[in-house]
Amino acid sequence: MIIINLGDNNSILNQFVAELRDIHIQKDRLRFRRNIERIGEIMAYEISKKFDYHPQEIESPLGYASMQLPQQDIVISTILRAGLPFHQGFLNYLDYAENAFVSAYRRYEDQINFDIQIEYIASPRIEGKTLLITDPMLATGSSMELAYEALLTKGRPKHIHIASIIASQQAIEYIKKKMPDSQTTVWVAAIDSQLNDHSYIIPGLGDAGDLSFGEKE
């Protein structure tokens, strides 16, 4: 498994992540969603460098140009609801891709203990395709694992790209154990070292779904 932390390199990406974390900028819900979308666009561009490319003749008004173009069957999947603006960022660049959606939520036994429930999946066949699983926060890794298992009911992908904005080190280690090593690349913009008692990433940014769409009951 390859872990790529795009935040290790200086780029405008780090500004967008900083604004997501900033408690004052977070109050602007539109800007929060747009920053998540922007990061999705940047990650889509970076991931596209790993696709297969083949030459293709393109006719212009004045002649022909040989261009190296991606030859990839792509499915972009997201975990609802926090993943929606992140998913849109990927779709802005990979507009020819198919799309899949998985609903995963924490079912709490008490204020701290919970398990992850999958209650909905809408997906095309993914057999032999390149699967992108997008979720802005990779806290424990359990939601990602269960979403992946749900998607496997639609076939076996050729390669898997997991994309998150902020991941915990614990989740990275968990995913390494649970996902197929030779087929998986994990892309993040930051890796934080801790989880609190409620399994939220520290320092993280809070609840990405609530900050994007409003608090839920």
TORKOL-4160 file (C-alpha; in steps of 0.2 Angstrom, whole numbers, padded with zeros to 4 digits, m for minus):
217
<pt num="1" X="0000" Y="0000" Z="0000"/>
<pt num="2" X="0006" Y="0017" Z="m0004"/>
<pt num="3" X="0002" Y="0032" Z="0007"/>
<pt num="4" X="0004" Y="0049" Z="m0001"/>
<pt num="5" X="0002" Y="0065" Z="0010"/>
<pt num="6" X="0000" Y="0079" Z="m0002"/>
<pt num="7" X="0002" Y="0091" Z="0013"/>
<pt num="8" X="0020" Y="0087" Z="0015"/>
<pt num="9" X="0024" Y="0098" Z="0000"/>
<pt num="10" X="0021" Y="0117" Z="0000"/>
<pt num="11" X="0006" Y="0121" Z="m0011"/>
<pt num="12" X="m0010" Y="0131" Z="m0011"/>
<pt num="13" X="m0018" Y="0115" Z="m0004"/>
<pt num="14" X="m0011" Y="0119" Z="0013"/>
<pt num="15" X="m0021" Y="0135" Z="0013"/>
<pt num="16" X="m0037" Y="0127" Z="0010"/>
<pt num="17" X="m0034" Y="0114" Z="0023"/>
<pt num="18" X="m0029" Y="0128" Z="0036"/>
<pt num="19" X="m0046" Y="0137" Z="0032"/>
<pt num="20" X="m0056" Y="0121" Z="0035"/>
<pt num="21" X="m0048" Y="0120" Z="0052"/>
<pt num="22" X="m0050" Y="0138" Z="0057"/>
<pt num="23" X="m0064" Y="0140" Z="0069"/>
<pt num="24" X="m0068" Y="0158" Z="0062"/>
<pt num="25" X="m0068" Y="0154" Z="0044"/>
<pt num="26" X="m0078" Y="0138" Z="0047"/>
<pt num="27" X="m0093" Y="0149" Z="0051"/>
<pt num="28" X="m0095" Y="0153" Z="0033"/>
<pt num="29" X="m0103" Y="0136" Z="0028"/>
<pt num="30" X="m0102" Y="0140" Z="0009"/>
<pt num="31" X="m0084" Y="0144" Z="0010"/>
<pt num="32" X="m0081" Y="0128" Z="0020"/>
<pt num="33" X="m0090" Y="0117" Z="0007"/>
<pt num="34" X="m0080" Y="0126" Z="m0007"/>
<pt num="35" X="m0064" Y="0123" Z="0001"/>
<pt num="36" X="m0068" Y="0104" Z="0002"/>
<pt num="37" X="m0073" Y="0105" Z="m0016"/>
<pt num="38" X="m0056" Y="0113" Z="m0021"/>
<pt num="39" X="m0046" Y="0100" Z="m0011"/>
<pt num="40" X="m0056" Y="0087" Z="m0021"/>
<pt num="41" X="m0051" Y="0095" Z="m0037"/>
<pt num="42" X="m0032" Y="0096" Z="m0032"/>
<pt num="43" X="m0033" Y="0077" Z="m0027"/>
<pt num="44" X="m0042" Y="0072" Z="m0043"/>
<pt num="45" X="m0028" Y="0081" Z="m0053"/>
<pt num="46" X="m0014" Y="0072" Z="m0043"/>
<pt num="47" X="m0022" Y="0055" Z="m0044"/>
<pt num="48" X="m0025" Y="0057" Z="m0063"/>
<pt num="49" X="m0006" Y="0056" Z="m0064"/>
<pt num="50" X="m0007" Y="0038" Z="m0060"/>
<pt num="51" X="m0019" Y="0033" Z="m0073"/>
<pt num="52" X="m0015" Y="0024" Z="m0089"/>
<pt num="53" X="m0012" Y="0035" Z="m0104"/>
<pt num="54" X="m0012" Y="0031" Z="m0123"/>
<pt num="55" X="m0009" Y="0042" Z="m0138"/>
<pt num="56" X="m0024" Y="0049" Z="m0148"/>
<pt num="57" X="m0025" Y="0059" Z="m0163"/>
<pt num="58" X="m0035" Y="0075" Z="m0161"/>
<pt num="59" X="m0041" Y="0085" Z="m0176"/>
<pt num="60" X="m0040" Y="0104" Z="m0174"/>
<pt num="61" X="m0046" Y="0117" Z="m0186"/>
<pt num="62" X="m0028" Y="0117" Z="m0193"/>
<pt num="63" X="m0022" Y="0100" Z="m0192"/>
<pt num="64" X="m0020" Y="0085" Z="m0181"/>
<pt num="65" X="m0011" Y="0083" Z="m0164"/>
<pt num="66" X="m0006" Y="0068" Z="m0155"/>
<pt num="67" X="m0011" Y="0069" Z="m0137"/>
<pt num="68" X="m0008" Y="0057" Z="m0122"/>
<pt num="69" X="m0026" Y="0054" Z="m0115"/>
<pt num="70" X="m0032" Y="0044" Z="m0100"/>
<pt num="71" X="m0039" Y="0027" Z="m0104"/>
<pt num="72" X="m0047" Y="0023" Z="m0088"/>
<pt num="73" X="m0064" Y="0016" Z="m0082"/>
<pt num="74" X="m0067" Y="0026" Z="m0066"/>
<pt num="75" X="m0080" Y="0025" Z="m0052"/>
<pt num="76" X="m0080" Y="0039" Z="m0040"/>
<pt num="77" X="m0088" Y="0034" Z="m0024"/>
<pt num="78" X="m0092" Y="0044" Z="m0008"/>
<pt num="79" X="m0098" Y="0041" Z="0009"/>
<pt num="80" X="m0114" Y="0051" Z="0013"/>
<pt num="81" X="m0116" Y="0065" Z="0019"/>
<pt num="82" X="m0100" Y="0074" Z="0023"/>
<pt num="83" X="m0092" Y="0067" Z="0007"/>
<pt num="84" X="m0104" Y="0076" Z="m0005"/>
<pt num="85" X="m0094" Y="0092" Z="m0008"/>
<pt num="86" X="m0078" Y="0082" Z="m0009"/>
<pt num="87" X="m0085" Y="0070" Z="m0022"/>
<pt num="88" X="m0091" Y="0085" Z="m0032"/>
<pt num="89" X="m0073" Y="0092" Z="m0032"/>
<pt num="90" X="m0067" Y="0075" Z="m0040"/>
<pt num="91" X="m0082" Y="0075" Z="m0052"/>
<pt num="92" X="m0077" Y="0093" Z="m0058"/>
<pt num="93" X="m0061" Y="0086" Z="m0065"/>
<pt num="94" X="m0066" Y="0068" Z="m0069"/>
<pt num="95" X="m0082" Y="0072" Z="m0077"/>
<pt num="96" X="m0083" Y="0056" Z="m0087"/>
<pt num="97" X="m0082" Y="0045" Z="m0072"/>
<pt num="98" X="m0096" Y="0034" Z="m0066"/>
<pt num="99" X="m0102" Y="0037" Z="m0048"/>
<pt num="100" X="m0107" Y="0027" Z="m0032"/>
<pt num="101" X="m0114" Y="0032" Z="m0015"/>
<pt num="102" X="m0114" Y="0023" Z="0001"/>
<pt num="103" X="m0123" Y="0029" Z="0017"/>
<pt num="104" X="m0113" Y="0025" Z="0033"/>
<pt num="105" X="m0117" Y="0032" Z="0050"/>
<pt num="106" X="m0112" Y="0030" Z="0068"/>
<pt num="107" X="m0125" Y="0021" Z="0079"/>
<pt num="108" X="m0121" Y="0025" Z="0097"/>
<pt num="109" X="m0123" Y="0013" Z="0111"/>
<pt num="110" X="m0119" Y="0027" Z="0123"/>
<pt num="111" X="m0111" Y="0044" Z="0123"/>
<pt num="112" X="m0094" Y="0036" Z="0118"/>
<pt num="113" X="m0096" Y="0018" Z="0111"/>
<pt num="114" X="m0103" Y="0016" Z="0093"/>
<pt num="115" X="m0103" Y="0004" Z="0078"/>
<pt num="116" X="m0104" Y="0009" Z="0060"/>
<pt num="117" X="m0119" Y="0005" Z="0050"/>
<pt num="118" X="m0121" Y="0004" Z="0031"/>
<pt num="119" X="m0139" Y="0006" Z="0026"/>
<pt num="120" X="m0139" Y="0012" Z="0007"/>
<pt num="121" X="m0128" Y="0009" Z="m0008"/>
<pt num="122" X="m0130" Y="0014" Z="m0026"/>
<pt num="123" X="m0116" Y="0009" Z="m0037"/>
<pt num="124" X="m0112" Y="0004" Z="m0055"/>
<pt num="125" X="m0102" Y="m0012" Z="m0058"/>
<pt num="126" X="m0084" Y="m0009" Z="m0053"/>
<pt num="127" X="m0077" Y="m0025" Z="m0060"/>
<pt num="128" X="m0059" Y="m0021" Z="m0067"/>
<pt num="129" X="m0062" Y="m0003" Z="m0065"/>
<pt num="130" X="m0052" Y="0011" Z="m0055"/>
<pt num="131" X="m0062" Y="0014" Z="m0039"/>
<pt num="132" X="m0060" Y="0031" Z="m0030"/>
<pt num="133" X="m0067" Y="0031" Z="m0012"/>
<pt num="134" X="m0068" Y="0048" Z="m0006"/>
<pt num="135" X="m0072" Y="0054" Z="0012"/>
<pt num="136" X="m0065" Y="0070" Z="0019"/>
<pt num="137" X="m0061" Y="0063" Z="0037"/>
<pt num="138" X="m0053" Y="0046" Z="0040"/>
<pt num="139" X="m0055" Y="0044" Z="0059"/>
<pt num="140" X="m0055" Y="0026" Z="0064"/>
<pt num="141" X="m0055" Y="0018" Z="0046"/>
<pt num="142" X="m0070" Y="0008" Z="0050"/>
<pt num="143" X="m0082" Y="0017" Z="0039"/>
<pt num="144" X="m0070" Y="0016" Z="0025"/>
<pt num="145" X="m0068" Y="m0003" Z="0027"/>
<pt num="146" X="m0087" Y="m0006" Z="0028"/>
<pt num="147" X="m0090" Y="0005" Z="0013"/>
<pt num="148" X="m0076" Y="m0004" Z="0003"/>
<pt num="149" X="m0084" Y="m0021" Z="0008"/>
<pt num="150" X="m0101" Y="m0014" Z="0002"/>
<pt num="151" X="m0094" Y="m0009" Z="m0015"/>
<pt num="152" X="m0086" Y="m0026" Z="m0017"/>
<pt num="153" X="m0104" Y="m0033" Z="m0020"/>
<pt num="154" X="m0103" Y="m0024" Z="m0037"/>
<pt num="155" X="m0087" Y="m0032" Z="m0042"/>
<pt num="156" X="m0068" Y="m0032" Z="m0039"/>
<pt num="157" X="m0059" Y="m0016" Z="m0045"/>
<pt num="158" X="m0042" Y="m0016" Z="m0053"/>
<pt num="159" X="m0035" Y="m0002" Z="m0042"/>
<pt num="160" X="m0042" Y="0008" Z="m0027"/>
<pt num="161" X="m0038" Y="0026" Z="m0023"/>
<pt num="162" X="m0044" Y="0031" Z="m0005"/>
<pt num="163" X="m0044" Y="0050" Z="m0004"/>
<pt num="164" X="m0047" Y="0059" Z="0013"/>
<pt num="165" X="m0043" Y="0077" Z="0018"/>
<pt num="166" X="m0037" Y="0073" Z="0036"/>
<pt num="167" X="m0033" Y="0056" Z="0042"/>
<pt num="168" X="m0028" Y="0050" Z="0059"/>
<pt num="169" X="m0012" Y="0040" Z="0061"/>
<pt num="170" X="m0023" Y="0026" Z="0069"/>
<pt num="171" X="m0034" Y="0025" Z="0053"/>
<pt num="172" X="m0019" Y="0024" Z="0042"/>
<pt num="173" X="m0013" Y="0009" Z="0051"/>
<pt num="174" X="m0030" Y="0001" Z="0051"/>
<pt num="175" X="m0032" Y="0003" Z="0033"/>
<pt num="176" X="m0015" Y="m0004" Z="0030"/>
<pt num="177" X="m0021" Y="m0020" Z="0038"/>
<pt num="178" X="m0039" Y="m0021" Z="0030"/>
<pt num="179" X="m0036" Y="m0016" Z="0012"/>
<pt num="180" X="m0027" Y="m0026" Z="m0002"/>
<pt num="181" X="m0009" Y="m0020" Z="m0001"/>
<pt num="182" X="m0005" Y="m0021" Z="m0019"/>
<pt num="183" X="m0020" Y="m0013" Z="m0026"/>
<pt num="184" X="m0023" Y="0002" Z="m0014"/>
<pt num="185" X="m0016" Y="0020" Z="m0014"/>
<pt num="186" X="m0021" Y="0032" Z="0000"/>
<pt num="187" X="m0021" Y="0050" Z="m0003"/>
<pt num="188" X="m0022" Y="0063" Z="0011"/>
<pt num="189" X="m0019" Y="0082" Z="0014"/>
<pt num="190" X="m0014" Y="0080" Z="0032"/>
<pt num="191" X="m0011" Y="0066" Z="0045"/>
<pt num="192" X="m0015" Y="0070" Z="0063"/>
<pt num="193" X="m0008" Y="0060" Z="0077"/>
<pt num="194" X="m0023" Y="0058" Z="0089"/>
<pt num="195" X="m0041" Y="0053" Z="0092"/>
<pt num="196" X="m0051" Y="0059" Z="0107"/>
<pt num="197" X="m0063" Y="0048" Z="0117"/>
<pt num="198" X="m0077" Y="0051" Z="0104"/>
<pt num="199" X="m0066" Y="0045" Z="0090"/>
<pt num="200" X="m0064" Y="0063" Z="0082"/>
<pt num="201" X="m0048" Y="0067" Z="0075"/>
<pt num="202" X="m0037" Y="0079" Z="0085"/>
<pt num="203" X="m0034" Y="0093" Z="0080"/>
<pt num="204" X="m0044" Y="0089" Z="0065"/>
<pt num="205" X="m0058" Y="0101" Z="0061"/>
<pt num="206" X="m0074" Y="0095" Z="0069"/>
<pt num="207" X="m0088" Y="0087" Z="0061"/>
<pt num="208" X="m0087" Y="0090" Z="0042"/>
<pt num="209" X="m0105" Y="0085" Z="0039"/>
<pt num="210" X="m0112" Y="0097" Z="0052"/>
<pt num="211" X="m0100" Y="0111" Z="0046"/>
<pt num="212" X="m0105" Y="0108" Z="0028"/>
<pt num="213" X="m0124" Y="0106" Z="0030"/>
<pt num="214" X="m0129" Y="0110" Z="0048"/>
<pt num="215" X="m0131" Y="0101" Z="0064"/>
<pt num="216" X="m0141" Y="0085" Z="0064"/>
<pt num="217" X="m0152" Y="0079" Z="0078"/>
